[in-house]
Amino acid sequence: MIDNLDIDSSINNPLMWCKLAYWELSQRVGPTFPVECTAVNVFGDDPHGDGLNLEDLAQHSFSSSDSVRQARGKIGLGVTLSQEGGCVWVYNRSDSPVFVSSLSLGNVDSPSPTRVPAGYCLCVHDPAKVPERFTHPRHGPIDPNSISISFVKGWGQTYTRREIMSCPCWLEVLLAPCR
């Protein structure tokens, strides 16, 4: 586990393939987490290998609601993110589903995420599948180098939560080059 997260160490780092930002509802919690290894674990409570411990980051949270604490308690082993041949994969190690949104998944006209059940993996970013130009005026600007992952709770047109910032615990994956 990496305890001393140093935001400045990620600036101009050619080895870094992404940065992770943890969010609770619409509040970012703690600093961003630079990733250099080809795979990183993101877990909810007890350390399960090296990686990002969300429970440690949650200590930076000013106000965690009951729904946030309940969702965070279900993350458990969380996810493993890996970069393989320019593609990014997510493996759901949790006992609960995760929900993923990126431009290389599904229909770009639908903002609904893809559900990844417990124990499954999914290619969540394939540069060959990202449209060259993308505008979605109803849903604001979209960063083609960003992946959103919500733990336990989904969002979109078929959920009570219409946008990811209504989800209790979620991860933003900012692919290099990070902005």
Backbone as CSV, one residue per row, in Angstrom:
resi,resn,N_x,N_y,N_z,CA_x,CA_y,CA_z,C_x,C_y,C_z
1,MET,0.856,-1.164,0.000,0.000,0.000,0.000,0.904,1.230,0.000
2,ILE,0.523,2.239,-0.733,1.284,3.472,-0.802,0.606,4.475,0.109
3,ASP,1.320,4.901,1.158,0.726,5.802,2.135,0.907,7.266,1.787
4,ASN,2.076,7.642,1.346,2.367,9.049,1.081,2.147,9.353,-0.390
5,LEU,0.939,9.758,-0.713,0.624,10.097,-2.092,1.182,11.476,-2.400
6,ASP,1.987,11.545,-3.425,2.628,12.798,-3.782,2.124,13.223,-5.145
7,ILE,1.232,14.186,-5.162,0.631,14.644,-6.411,1.699,15.156,-7.371
8,ASP,2.669,15.911,-6.865,3.675,16.515,-7.728,4.577,15.490,-8.398
9,SER,4.704,14.274,-7.823,5.562,13.265,-8.434,4.995,12.764,-9.756
10,SER,3.717,13.025,-10.021,3.107,12.549,-11.261,3.292,13.528,-12.421
11,ILE,3.759,14.728,-12.137,3.933,15.724,-13.189,5.109,15.321,-14.073
12,ASN,4.877,15.299,-15.377,5.892,14.954,-16.366,6.528,13.593,-16.099
13,ASN,5.750,12.637,-15.680,6.241,11.294,-15.410,5.912,10.408,-16.608
14,PRO,6.927,10.040,-17.420,6.645,9.246,-18.613,6.214,7.814,-18.304
15,LEU,6.445,7.333,-17.085,6.052,5.974,-16.717,4.584,5.862,-16.305
16,MET,3.974,6.983,-15.968,2.599,6.985,-15.475,1.623,6.801,-16.648
17,TRP,0.735,5.793,-16.539,-0.254,5.578,-17.596,-1.625,6.105,-17.207
18,CYS,-1.833,6.382,-15.884,-3.077,7.002,-15.462,-2.939,7.581,-14.063
19,LYS,-3.924,8.382,-13.690,-4.085,8.851,-12.315,-5.486,8.449,-11.887
20,LEU,-5.633,8.120,-10.605,-6.927,7.749,-10.065,-7.400,8.833,-9.114
21,ALA,-8.662,9.192,-9.222,-9.281,10.141,-8.295,-10.494,9.447,-7.684
22,TYR,-10.566,9.438,-6.355,-11.686,8.805,-5.660,-12.696,9.871,-5.278
23,TRP,-13.980,9.575,-5.512,-15.071,10.508,-5.249,-16.116,9.865,-4.360
24,GLU,-16.692,10.658,-3.477,-17.889,10.284,-2.734,-18.937,11.324,-3.094
25,LEU,-19.964,10.859,-3.836,-20.962,11.753,-4.414,-20.254,12.787,-5.281
26,SER,-20.425,14.069,-5.046,-19.806,15.087,-5.902,-18.526,15.668,-5.304
27,GLN,-17.985,15.020,-4.283,-16.772,15.511,-3.612,-15.591,14.583,-3.874
28,ARG,-14.502,15.133,-4.414,-13.301,14.321,-4.537,-12.702,14.169,-3.152
29,VAL,-12.251,12.958,-2.844,-11.727,12.643,-1.528,-10.235,12.333,-1.653
30,GLY,-9.410,13.122,-0.966,-7.973,12.887,-0.980,-7.324,13.293,-2.287
31,PRO,-6.005,13.087,-2.358,-5.246,13.450,-3.560,-5.421,12.415,-4.671
32,THR,-4.988,12.775,-5.877,-4.983,11.804,-6.970,-3.856,10.806,-6.723
33,PHE,-3.998,9.640,-7.321,-3.081,8.522,-7.126,-2.440,8.185,-8.463
34,PRO,-1.141,8.496,-8.663,-0.490,8.181,-9.934,-0.204,6.683,-10.048
35,VAL,-0.395,6.123,-11.242,-0.183,4.696,-11.474,0.900,4.504,-12.523
36,GLU,1.964,3.787,-12.142,3.051,3.460,-13.051,3.076,1.978,-13.402
37,CYS,2.700,1.118,-12.450,2.693,-0.333,-12.679,1.645,-0.671,-13.734
38,THR,1.804,-1.817,-14.388,0.831,-2.197,-15.410,-0.517,-2.573,-14.807
39,ALA,-0.549,-2.877,-13.492,-1.822,-3.199,-12.831,-1.842,-2.570,-11.444
40,VAL,-3.035,-2.157,-11.018,-3.193,-1.551,-9.692,-4.499,-2.059,-9.079
41,ASN,-4.442,-2.357,-7.780,-5.634,-2.763,-7.034,-6.243,-1.541,-6.362
42,VAL,-7.564,-1.460,-6.382,-8.306,-0.418,-5.677,-9.298,-1.168,-4.793
43,PHE,-9.129,-1.056,-3.472,-9.936,-1.855,-2.562,-10.546,-0.993,-1.483
44,GLY,-11.556,-1.551,-0.816,-12.364,-0.761,0.091,-11.905,-0.696,1.519
45,ASP,-11.357,-1.761,2.048,-11.055,-1.730,3.475,-9.685,-2.309,3.764
46,ASP,-9.621,-3.557,4.167,-8.338,-4.163,4.503,-7.446,-4.220,3.282
47,PRO,-6.148,-3.990,3.478,-5.227,-4.059,2.334,-5.253,-5.427,1.670
48,HIS,-5.363,-5.426,0.365,-5.353,-6.648,-0.425,-4.288,-6.481,-1.501
49,GLY,-3.041,-6.411,-1.079,-1.949,-6.155,-1.999,-1.660,-4.665,-2.061
50,ASP,-0.728,-4.317,-2.921,-0.409,-2.908,-3.117,-1.530,-2.238,-3.886
51,GLY,-1.691,-0.944,-3.640,-2.682,-0.209,-4.406,-3.315,0.897,-3.608
52,LEU,-4.503,1.250,-4.009,-5.222,2.380,-3.443,-6.275,1.879,-2.458
53,ASN,-6.108,2.216,-1.176,-7.038,1.816,-0.123,-8.043,2.954,0.070
54,LEU,-9.299,2.730,-0.314,-10.320,3.773,-0.247,-10.682,4.131,1.185
55,GLU,-10.565,3.183,2.089,-10.852,3.465,3.501,-9.849,4.487,4.051
56,ASP,-8.576,4.353,3.651,-7.570,5.346,4.063,-7.897,6.715,3.483
57,LEU,-8.275,6.752,2.197,-8.623,8.033,1.581,-9.857,8.641,2.223
58,ALA,-10.795,7.799,2.645,-12.047,8.292,3.234,-11.794,9.080,4.510
59,GLN,-10.632,8.904,5.115,-10.291,9.698,6.302,-10.155,11.168,5.954
60,HIS,-9.984,11.476,4.666,-9.907,12.861,4.192,-11.293,13.448,3.948
61,SER,-12.328,12.604,4.024,-13.690,13.049,3.747,-14.222,13.875,4.911
62,PHE,-14.859,14.981,4.580,-15.385,15.857,5.615,-16.742,15.398,6.121
63,SER,-17.533,14.783,5.264,-18.845,14.322,5.705,-19.277,13.136,4.859
64,SER,-19.202,11.955,5.429,-19.671,10.763,4.727,-21.078,10.443,5.197
65,SER,-22.001,10.379,4.262,-23.382,10.045,4.594,-23.495,8.544,4.861
66,ASP,-24.639,8.128,5.372,-24.884,6.710,5.616,-24.790,5.911,4.321
67,SER,-25.331,6.464,3.233,-25.293,5.737,1.960,-23.858,5.553,1.464
68,VAL,-23.004,6.552,1.704,-21.600,6.437,1.315,-20.919,5.372,2.159
69,ARG,-21.114,5.402,3.464,-20.490,4.407,4.339,-20.978,2.993,4.010
70,GLN,-22.252,2.838,3.711,-22.794,1.524,3.355,-22.196,1.018,2.052
71,ALA,-22.127,1.874,1.047,-21.555,1.475,-0.246,-20.073,1.158,-0.093
72,ARG,-19.334,2.006,0.637,-17.909,1.776,0.835,-17.671,0.439,1.537
73,GLY,-18.567,0.078,2.469,-18.452,-1.186,3.183,-18.649,-2.406,2.296
74,LYS,-19.260,-2.242,1.121,-19.498,-3.349,0.196,-18.422,-3.483,-0.871
75,ILE,-17.456,-2.566,-0.911,-16.430,-2.599,-1.961,-15.492,-3.777,-1.768
76,GLY,-15.111,-4.073,-0.529,-14.267,-5.233,-0.241,-12.985,-5.256,-1.053
77,LEU,-12.784,-6.330,-1.818,-11.570,-6.477,-2.623,-11.509,-5.486,-3.781
78,GLY,-12.639,-4.886,-4.134,-12.655,-3.832,-5.145,-12.357,-4.316,-6.550
79,VAL,-11.515,-3.555,-7.243,-11.195,-3.842,-8.641,-9.689,-3.836,-8.859
80,THR,-9.287,-4.505,-9.920,-7.927,-4.394,-10.430,-8.023,-3.742,-11.796
81,LEU,-7.256,-2.673,-11.991,-7.155,-2.015,-13.293,-5.828,-2.413,-13.899
82,SER,-5.830,-2.780,-15.177,-4.569,-3.133,-15.827,-4.520,-2.545,-17.224
83,GLN,-3.299,-2.246,-17.631,-3.067,-1.735,-18.976,-2.339,-2.823,-19.755
84,GLU,-2.936,-3.216,-20.879,-2.355,-4.268,-21.708,-2.439,-3.864,-23.167
85,GLY,-1.304,-3.600,-23.778,-1.276,-3.250,-25.195,-2.058,-2.005,-25.543
86,GLY,-2.064,-1.013,-24.663,-2.783,0.227,-24.906,-4.235,0.188,-24.465
87,CYS,-4.756,-0.989,-24.159,-6.125,-1.131,-23.668,-6.124,-1.156,-22.141
88,VAL,-7.235,-0.768,-21.551,-7.380,-0.795,-20.092,-8.488,-1.779,-19.742
89,TRP,-8.191,-2.643,-18.793,-9.128,-3.667,-18.341,-9.472,-3.434,-16.883
90,VAL,-10.705,-3.782,-16.508,-11.106,-3.766,-15.107,-11.552,-5.177,-14.746
91,TYR,-11.024,-5.671,-13.631,-11.442,-6.958,-13.093,-12.138,-6.680,-11.771
92,ASN,-13.391,-7.078,-11.666,-14.172,-6.832,-10.468,-13.914,-7.945,-9.451
93,ARG,-13.116,-7.644,-8.428,-12.782,-8.611,-7.378,-13.769,-8.551,-6.220
94,SER,-14.699,-7.622,-6.275,-15.675,-7.393,-5.217,-16.778,-8.449,-5.258
95,ASP,-17.597,-8.477,-4.210,-18.792,-9.322,-4.191,-20.004,-8.586,-4.764
96,SER,-19.850,-7.323,-5.115,-20.921,-6.488,-5.660,-20.535,-6.022,-7.064
97,PRO,-21.512,-5.658,-7.876,-21.182,-5.180,-9.221,-20.505,-3.814,-9.185
98,VAL,-19.807,-3.511,-10.279,-19.311,-2.156,-10.529,-19.928,-1.718,-11.852
99,PHE,-19.989,-0.416,-12.059,-20.602,0.153,-13.254,-19.564,1.064,-13.899
100,VAL,-19.354,0.886,-15.214,-18.262,1.568,-15.906,-18.785,2.346,-17.096
101,SER,-18.239,3.549,-17.266,-18.568,4.365,-18.421,-17.280,4.862,-19.064
102,SER,-17.162,4.637,-20.367,-16.060,5.188,-21.154,-16.539,5.262,-22.601
103,LEU,-15.862,6.046,-23.393,-16.297,6.225,-24.786,-16.132,4.971,-25.638
104,SER,-15.270,4.026,-25.218,-15.085,2.831,-26.044,-16.084,1.726,-25.704
105,LEU,-16.992,1.998,-24.754,-18.030,1.024,-24.398,-19.373,1.445,-24.971
106,GLY,-20.034,0.553,-25.631,-21.418,0.757,-26.037,-21.681,1.912,-26.969
107,ASN,-22.904,2.391,-26.908,-23.415,3.443,-27.766,-23.024,4.816,-27.199
108,VAL,-22.320,5.613,-27.962,-21.876,6.919,-27.474,-23.039,7.880,-27.249
109,ASP,-24.209,7.569,-27.796,-25.373,8.429,-27.581,-26.093,8.120,-26.276
110,SER,-25.717,7.041,-25.612,-26.364,6.655,-24.361,-25.375,6.811,-23.210
111,PRO,-25.693,7.641,-22.218,-24.767,7.854,-21.114,-24.817,6.763,-20.048
112,SER,-25.601,5.703,-20.257,-25.710,4.647,-19.257,-24.424,3.827,-19.205
113,PRO,-24.019,3.432,-18.005,-22.788,2.658,-17.856,-23.009,1.173,-18.153
114,THR,-21.910,0.447,-18.233,-21.923,-0.993,-18.407,-21.741,-1.648,-17.047
115,ARG,-22.601,-2.594,-16.712,-22.538,-3.306,-15.435,-21.527,-4.441,-15.557
116,VAL,-20.602,-4.511,-14.594,-19.616,-5.582,-14.543,-19.890,-6.375,-13.264
117,PRO,-20.447,-7.581,-13.392,-20.771,-8.371,-12.198,-19.516,-8.789,-11.425
118,ALA,-19.719,-9.184,-10.177,-18.623,-9.679,-9.345,-17.931,-10.847,-10.044
119,GLY,-16.591,-10.817,-10.027,-15.815,-11.903,-10.610,-15.574,-11.798,-12.104
120,TYR,-16.076,-10.768,-12.760,-15.913,-10.612,-14.206,-14.903,-9.516,-14.530
121,CYS,-14.390,-9.566,-15.773,-13.507,-8.499,-16.241,-14.045,-7.968,-17.564
122,LEU,-13.597,-6.757,-17.907,-14.084,-6.088,-19.104,-13.018,-5.133,-19.613
123,CYS,-12.834,-5.097,-20.936,-11.971,-4.087,-21.540,-12.761,-2.782,-21.518
124,VAL,-12.304,-1.816,-20.717,-13.060,-0.577,-20.527,-12.517,0.591,-21.352
125,HIS,-11.361,0.385,-21.960,-10.832,1.431,-22.850,-10.004,0.767,-23.938
126,ASP,-10.461,0.947,-25.161,-9.745,0.466,-26.330,-9.629,1.656,-27.275
127,PRO,-8.405,2.195,-27.441,-8.255,3.394,-28.283,-8.836,3.226,-29.683
128,ALA,-8.857,2.009,-30.214,-9.402,1.778,-31.548,-10.915,1.955,-31.588
129,LYS,-11.591,1.899,-30.426,-13.045,2.019,-30.375,-13.536,3.398,-29.932
130,VAL,-12.609,4.298,-29.611,-13.008,5.652,-29.198,-13.244,6.482,-30.447
131,PRO,-14.423,7.073,-30.575,-14.698,7.903,-31.759,-13.717,9.073,-31.843
132,GLU,-13.364,9.440,-33.089,-12.429,10.558,-33.269,-13.018,11.872,-32.774
133,ARG,-14.272,12.125,-33.089,-14.933,13.344,-32.632,-16.170,12.937,-31.859
134,PHE,-16.334,13.575,-30.721,-17.507,13.248,-29.920,-18.020,14.498,-29.243
135,THR,-19.271,14.789,-29.478,-19.924,15.878,-28.761,-21.268,15.364,-28.287
136,HIS,-21.601,15.677,-27.087,-22.885,15.258,-26.525,-23.441,16.435,-25.750
137,PRO,-24.084,17.386,-26.445,-24.477,18.642,-25.821,-25.420,18.493,-24.629
138,ARG,-26.218,17.430,-24.576,-27.149,17.275,-23.449,-26.437,16.855,-22.165
139,HIS,-25.291,16.269,-22.279,-24.618,15.724,-21.100,-23.291,16.410,-20.805
140,GLY,-23.026,17.534,-21.405,-21.817,18.291,-21.127,-20.599,17.730,-21.822
141,PRO,-19.447,18.331,-21.555,-18.219,17.886,-22.210,-17.817,16.492,-21.726
142,ILE,-17.238,15.713,-22.622,-16.798,14.355,-22.326,-15.308,14.282,-22.610
143,ASP,-14.542,13.741,-21.663,-13.106,13.550,-21.858,-12.874,12.136,-22.379
144,PRO,-12.365,11.978,-23.605,-12.148,10.638,-24.143,-11.060,9.870,-23.395
145,ASN,-10.261,10.557,-22.572,-9.215,9.907,-21.793,-9.632,9.679,-20.349
146,SER,-10.933,9.595,-20.104,-11.433,9.407,-18.754,-12.386,8.213,-18.699
147,ILE,-12.283,7.448,-17.622,-13.160,6.305,-17.370,-13.776,6.526,-15.994
148,SER,-15.066,6.308,-15.869,-15.752,6.419,-14.582,-16.186,5.031,-14.132
149,ILE,-15.903,4.722,-12.861,-16.267,3.422,-12.288,-16.993,3.677,-10.970
150,SER,-18.242,3.241,-10.888,-19.009,3.369,-9.658,-19.054,2.012,-8.966
151,PHE,-18.776,2.011,-7.666,-18.841,0.795,-6.876,-20.266,0.601,-6.371
152,VAL,-20.827,-0.574,-6.563,-22.105,-1.011,-5.997,-23.326,-0.386,-6.681
153,LYS,-23.344,0.897,-6.930,-24.527,1.603,-7.441,-24.328,2.060,-8.887
154,GLY,-25.381,1.887,-9.694,-25.347,2.334,-11.071,-25.978,3.704,-11.235
155,TRP,-25.870,4.252,-12.434,-26.477,5.544,-12.743,-26.922,5.533,-14.192
156,GLY,-27.710,6.494,-14.559,-28.173,6.618,-15.939,-29.685,6.629,-16.026
157,GLN,-30.180,6.485,-17.228,-31.610,6.619,-17.492,-32.460,5.554,-16.805
158,THR,-31.907,4.385,-16.537,-32.688,3.305,-15.929,-32.488,3.210,-14.422
159,TYR,-31.804,4.184,-13.829,-31.527,4.191,-12.391,-32.091,5.455,-11.752
160,THR,-32.264,5.428,-10.448,-32.722,6.636,-9.751,-31.630,7.696,-9.750
161,ARG,-30.376,7.275,-9.821,-29.256,8.213,-9.928,-29.023,8.483,-11.410
162,ARG,-29.245,9.699,-11.846,-29.136,10.032,-13.276,-27.700,10.292,-13.711
163,GLU,-26.834,10.710,-12.779,-25.442,11.013,-13.135,-24.513,10.393,-12.101
164,ILE,-23.268,10.217,-12.484,-22.320,9.542,-11.601,-22.082,10.311,-10.305
165,MET,-22.213,11.619,-10.333,-21.975,12.397,-9.116,-23.060,12.189,-8.064
166,SER,-24.063,11.380,-8.385,-25.072,10.984,-7.404,-24.752,9.619,-6.792
167,CYS,-23.699,8.975,-7.293,-23.296,7.663,-6.773,-22.441,7.838,-5.518
168,PRO,-22.639,6.970,-4.519,-21.945,7.146,-3.239,-20.419,7.041,-3.323
169,CYS,-19.897,6.073,-4.065,-18.450,5.835,-4.137,-18.073,5.542,-5.583
170,TRP,-17.192,6.358,-6.134,-16.801,6.115,-7.510,-15.370,6.563,-7.770
171,LEU,-14.837,6.032,-8.845,-13.443,6.242,-9.201,-13.375,6.871,-10.583
172,GLU,-12.533,7.873,-10.715,-12.276,8.489,-12.007,-10.874,8.074,-12.432
173,VAL,-10.776,7.448,-13.601,-9.498,7.003,-14.141,-9.124,7.995,-15.228
174,LEU,-8.061,8.756,-14.994,-7.600,9.773,-15.942,-6.405,9.216,-16.678
175,LEU,-6.616,8.807,-17.937,-5.572,8.179,-18.721,-4.535,9.191,-19.183
176,ALA,-3.292,8.755,-19.277,-2.219,9.620,-19.763,-2.445,9.888,-21.251
177,PRO,-2.173,11.071,-21.742,-1.642,12.180,-20.962,-2.731,12.788,-20.082
178,CYS,-2.426,12.850,-18.785,-3.393,13.380,-17.811,-3.452,14.873,-17.931
179,ARG,-4.659,15.408,-17.821,-4.840,16.839,-17.930,-4.969,17.461,-16.568
